Amino acid sequence: MTTPRRSATPSSSREHAALTGAVTAPNYAPLPVVVAEAHGAWVTDVDGRRYLDCLAGYSALNFGHGHPVLLRAAREQLERVTLTSRAFYNDRLGPFARDLAALAGMELVLPMNTGAEAVETAIKVARRWGYQVKGVPAGRAQIVVAAGNFHGRTTTIVSFSTDDSAREGFGPFTPGFTVVPYGDADALRAALTPETVAVLLEPVQGEAGVVVPPPGYLAAVRQACTDAGVLFVADEVQSGLGRTGATFACELEGVVPDVYLLGKALGGGIVPVSAVVSTREVLGVLTPGSHGSTFGGNPLAAAIGHAVVGLLETGEYQERAAKLGVQLRDRLEGLVGHGVQAVRTRGLWAGIDVDPALMTGRAACERLAGRGVLVKDAHGQTIRLSPPLVVEPDDLDRAVDALGAVLDEAGR
Ligand SMILES: *Cc1c(COP(=O)(O)O)cnc(C)c1O
């Protein structure tokens, strides 16, 4: 066994990366950047180098690092009470849930912590709703999901992943899921049976590389679910809360699902906060003792989540994402055919397919980091861009310039 000596205090980026690599499980391959501080859209590493954060914690940092309103809400709550458990009430959960439900046009909120927990919760609720309300025979409930999905990392969720690296060695898997191609409404409709209780989809597939479905797809899914008496569960953990230029990505298609799953940005980048937001008919199938979470709905999370809802109520961030999204799309489209094979955008969110003749997505991310821009690759050739919604237009331009320079360097 080799454990680094306690006395060897790391100081440089290289030393921190080596220490972290030596003492944490190898389930990540981080870029060699060691962040020590961050404000707004900018992070500083332990060596004092500054980077524009164009990943924003996979959209958990939609409002940027250390947003003053969110920090104030967190600080004030830290001094009052941070955890009660749901064995008691706290004075933060009610106002948070009321305003989040109103923001979503729904009735009830079930607070959890991580996105995966929100997904797991929705699976349980949809199944129970199927048995109690729809009348599906016991143990027969089916949930239809899409190929290329990303809904989290639990055993049940990876059971219906189509990504081998997420599943290999983790079986046996949970039954009860049917996978259909993403973006094909006819295939989805054909997969619905009397035992189907829900369709679970991302309105834009984030981890798949910002895959935007064809126009009309979400509306057709909505109609198919309504016709078949099936719940439409929209996983907006990443697409929701401003990223796409609307509060919810479903809105852009004029679609209202039966259930929203929220997470990531709901915690303001400060604490994990997730939620299942739906109607009384759906969430009302739960009874005391049937589901829960030690930390879900804690007053610190609720205070921060409430402040996040407050930021979204003005529409300012959604508008900013829409406006900056046009700028981003226009700039990125200029790269297509010049080292970039395809670009997909939705608001301030982009998937960029780098020409494999030039370099891998990973290599592009490394070279961008060398130029002071942090992004993350997805599935080999794709780089995904999701800067904080507070990013300055000039900085956004500079990030695209840096990508152009990286492609030039590779001889596009
Ligand atoms: C990130 C993500 C999740 C999982 O969230 P965790 O907080 O990492 O568990 C679920 N669904 C989607 C669409 C996501 O992007």
The ligand as a MOL file (V3000), in Angstrom:
LIG
                    3D

  0  0  0     0  0            999 V3000
M  V30 BEGIN CTAB
M  V30 COUNTS 15 15 0 0 0
M  V30 BEGIN ATOM
M  V30 1 C -26.2870 15.4990 -14.2920 0
M  V30 2 C -27.5590 14.8680 -14.6840 0
M  V30 3 C -28.2110 13.9450 -13.8380 0
M  V30 4 C -27.5880 13.4230 -12.5740 0
M  V30 5 O -27.3350 14.4220 -11.6430 0
M  V30 6 P -26.3470 14.1100 -10.4020 0
M  V30 7 O -26.5420 15.3100 -9.5220 0
M  V30 8 O -24.9680 14.0180 -10.9620 0
M  V30 9 O -26.7960 12.8460 -9.7880 0
M  V30 10 C -29.4440 13.4710 -14.2360 0
M  V30 11 N -30.0010 13.8620 -15.3830 0
M  V30 12 C -29.4010 14.7220 -16.2300 0
M  V30 13 C -30.0880 15.1210 -17.4880 0
M  V30 14 C -28.1540 15.2530 -15.9130 0
M  V30 15 O -27.5410 16.0690 -16.7610 0
M  V30 END ATOM
M  V30 BEGIN BOND
M  V30 1 1 1 2
M  V30 2 1 2 3
M  V30 3 2 2 14
M  V30 4 1 3 4
M  V30 5 2 3 10
M  V30 6 1 4 5
M  V30 7 1 5 6
M  V30 8 2 6 7
M  V30 9 1 6 8
M  V30 10 1 6 9
M  V30 11 1 10 11
M  V30 12 2 11 12
M  V30 13 1 12 13
M  V30 14 1 12 14
M  V30 15 1 14 15
M  V30 END BOND
M  V30 END CTAB
M  END
